[in-house]
């Protein structure tokens, strides 16, 4: 049973490390056919891209665009989007627990971003490298830090 569990975990990790087919970071797979644009009512899951509002399906990850994909509100689950969101901007992070980070350098890496930051979480400011990765199949953003507890987050939307 333990071996089966280990194999399943390794298969999931291997799937997360596959590169995108389009050359865009975590972009959609190239299918060779045009797809109809997603339509959804204007709500908290709308995001701004180049001055135009683009609907994002509830629970879906934001697509690559002019803003880093992590920009917006994120939470541990959809129910927490209103009560306890994590707020990411291009240069800051604020968590519902009161932790905060100021970004010094954002680097795009395979699967997401590495962010050199100065963070405060129940102590004096400390330098840290935040690891932000996107688990496409799980529709989640994975967050890892030395200063702030790591977690998986779902996309709640961007303020329009």
C-alpha positions as CSV (number, residue, x, y, z in Angstrom):
1,X,0.0,0.0,0.0
2,X,2.9,2.4,0.9
3,X,4.5,1.7,-2.5
4,X,1.3,2.4,-4.3
5,X,0.9,5.7,-2.4
6,X,4.5,6.7,-3.3
7,X,4.0,5.9,-7.0
8,X,0.8,8.0,-7.1
9,X,2.5,11.0,-5.4
10,X,5.5,10.8,-7.9
11,X,3.1,10.6,-10.8
12,X,1.3,13.7,-9.6
13,X,4.6,15.6,-9.1
14,X,5.8,14.5,-12.6
15,X,2.6,15.8,-14.2
16,X,3.1,19.2,-12.5
17,X,6.6,19.6,-14.0
18,X,5.6,19.2,-17.6
19,X,6.3,22.3,-19.6
20,X,3.6,24.1,-21.5
21,X,3.0,23.2,-25.2
22,X,2.7,26.8,-26.4
23,X,6.0,28.2,-25.1
24,X,4.1,30.6,-22.8
25,X,4.6,30.0,-19.1
26,X,1.8,27.7,-18.0
27,X,-0.2,28.6,-21.1
28,X,-3.0,26.6,-22.6
29,X,-2.1,23.5,-24.7
30,X,-2.0,24.2,-28.4
31,X,-4.9,22.4,-30.0
32,X,-4.7,23.8,-33.5
33,X,-8.4,24.9,-33.3
34,X,-10.0,28.1,-32.2
35,X,-12.0,28.0,-29.0
36,X,-15.0,30.1,-28.2
37,X,-14.3,32.7,-25.5
38,X,-15.5,31.9,-22.1
39,X,-18.5,33.9,-21.0
40,X,-19.5,34.6,-17.5
41,X,-21.3,37.3,-15.7
42,X,-19.3,40.2,-14.3
43,X,-18.4,39.3,-10.7
44,X,-15.4,39.1,-8.4
45,X,-13.7,36.6,-10.7
46,X,-13.3,39.2,-13.5
47,X,-9.8,40.4,-14.1
48,X,-8.3,43.3,-16.0
49,X,-6.0,42.6,-18.9
50,X,-4.8,45.5,-21.0
51,X,-7.7,47.7,-19.9
52,X,-10.4,45.1,-20.8
53,X,-12.3,42.9,-18.3
54,X,-11.9,39.2,-19.1
55,X,-14.2,36.7,-17.3
56,X,-12.4,33.9,-15.5
57,X,-14.5,30.9,-14.5
58,X,-14.9,30.5,-10.8
59,X,-12.1,28.3,-9.4
60,X,-10.0,28.6,-12.6
61,X,-6.5,29.9,-12.6
62,X,-5.9,33.3,-14.3
63,X,-4.3,32.9,-17.8
64,X,-0.9,34.3,-18.6
65,X,-1.0,38.0,-19.6
66,X,0.5,41.4,-19.0
67,X,0.2,41.0,-15.2
68,X,2.0,38.2,-13.3
69,X,-0.5,35.3,-12.8
70,X,-0.3,35.6,-9.0
71,X,-1.7,39.1,-8.9
72,X,-5.2,39.1,-7.3
73,X,-7.0,37.6,-4.4
74,X,-6.4,34.0,-3.4
75,X,-7.7,31.9,-0.6
76,X,-7.4,28.4,1.0
77,X,-10.8,27.5,-0.6
78,X,-13.6,29.3,-2.5
79,X,-15.6,29.9,0.8
80,X,-12.6,31.9,2.2
81,X,-12.4,34.2,-0.8
82,X,-14.6,36.8,1.0
83,X,-13.6,36.3,4.6
84,X,-9.9,35.5,4.4
85,X,-8.2,36.3,1.1
86,X,-4.5,36.6,0.4
87,X,-3.9,39.8,-1.6
88,X,-1.1,39.7,-4.1
89,X,-0.1,42.8,-6.1
90,X,2.8,43.1,-8.5
91,X,5.0,44.3,-5.6
92,X,3.4,43.1,-2.3
93,X,1.6,40.3,-0.5
94,X,-0.8,40.6,2.5
95,X,-2.1,37.5,4.2
96,X,-5.3,37.2,6.3
97,X,-3.0,36.3,9.3
98,X,-1.4,39.7,9.1
99,X,1.9,38.7,7.4
100,X,3.2,40.9,4.6
101,X,5.9,41.0,2.0
102,X,7.4,43.7,-0.1
103,X,8.8,42.2,-3.4
104,X,12.4,43.2,-4.3
105,X,12.6,41.0,-7.5
106,X,10.1,38.8,-9.4
107,X,11.6,36.2,-11.7
108,X,9.6,34.0,-14.0
109,X,10.6,30.4,-13.7
110,X,9.2,27.1,-15.2
111,X,5.8,26.6,-13.5
112,X,5.6,30.0,-11.9
113,X,7.7,32.6,-10.1
114,X,10.5,33.0,-7.6
115,X,10.1,36.3,-5.7
116,X,12.9,37.8,-3.6
117,X,11.1,39.7,-0.9
118,X,11.3,41.2,2.6
119,X,8.6,39.7,4.7
120,X,7.2,40.2,8.2
121,X,5.3,37.5,10.1
122,X,5.3,37.7,13.9
123,X,8.8,39.0,14.0
124,X,11.2,41.5,12.5
125,X,11.4,41.8,8.7
126,X,13.4,39.0,7.1
127,X,14.6,38.4,3.6
128,X,13.0,35.4,1.8
129,X,12.5,33.8,-1.6
130,X,8.9,33.1,-2.2
131,X,8.2,30.1,-4.5
132,X,5.0,30.5,-6.4
133,X,4.0,27.6,-8.6
134,X,0.8,26.8,-10.5
135,X,-0.7,23.3,-10.3
136,X,-2.8,23.5,-13.5
137,X,-4.6,20.2,-13.0
138,X,-5.6,21.1,-9.4
139,X,-6.4,24.7,-10.4
140,X,-4.3,25.9,-7.5
141,X,-1.4,28.1,-6.8
142,X,1.3,26.6,-4.5
143,X,3.0,29.0,-2.1
144,X,6.2,28.3,-0.3
145,X,8.2,30.6,2.0
146,X,10.7,30.4,4.9
147,X,8.9,33.2,6.8
148,X,5.2,32.5,6.0
149,X,3.6,29.0,6.2
150,X,3.4,27.3,2.8
151,X,-0.1,26.5,1.4
152,X,-2.1,25.8,-1.7
153,X,-4.5,28.6,-2.8
154,X,-7.4,29.0,-5.2
155,X,-8.0,32.0,-7.3
156,X,-10.7,34.4,-6.1
157,X,-10.4,37.1,-8.7
158,X,-8.9,40.5,-9.3
159,X,-10.4,43.8,-8.4
160,X,-11.8,45.4,-11.6
